[in-house]
Every structure is written in structure tokens, then in C-alpha cells.
Amino acid sequence: MDKKIPVRQCIGCREKKPKKELVRIVKDKEQNIFLDRTGKKNGRGAYICDSAECFSIVAKKKMLNKTFSMNVSDDIYAELKEEFMHD
């Protein structure tokens, strides 16, 4: 029996890809939002392609606001971008 590969949809380009190819952004119980490269941290997750283009779309359209049902500040988008580009 083949093992099923978990597939997730990028919130930027809307493409479905294997979970391992995507980067997870998490909102925890304390409303903190951060990058989770391990994919194992607790909280509500959103997936995004590991590309600057997809991150730009997400930041420009403020897609995390809708995904996490909260107002995500520009500072958080800036922090995520910084982290995203350095990894």
C-alpha cells in the first residue's frame, strides 16, 4: 500500500502541492503569527509556496487577515517577509 502524501493549497497562488513543499504560517492561541518550517507547531495553519512571488501576493492582498479571521498588522507581514526571505 502506498503512503498518502498530504496535499495543501497555497493561499497565494491557490495551487495544490505536497505539504512538504509549502511553508506553514501559524496563528497560536495568543494570536501570535509566525513561520513554522517544521509544520508541527500548534495553532491554525495557512500554507504558502516557498517563493517570493506567492508571499508578495499574500502580503499585498492581506490574505492572512481573511485566513485567520483577524486584523494582521503590517508589522507582522514585514516580520514574516524578513523571516521568509532569510530561510
Secondary structure, 3 states (H helix, E strand, C coil): CCCCCCEEEECCCCCEEEHHHEEEEEECCCCCEEEECCCCCCCEEEEEECCHHHHHHHHHCCHHHHHCCCCCCHHHHHHHHHHHHHC
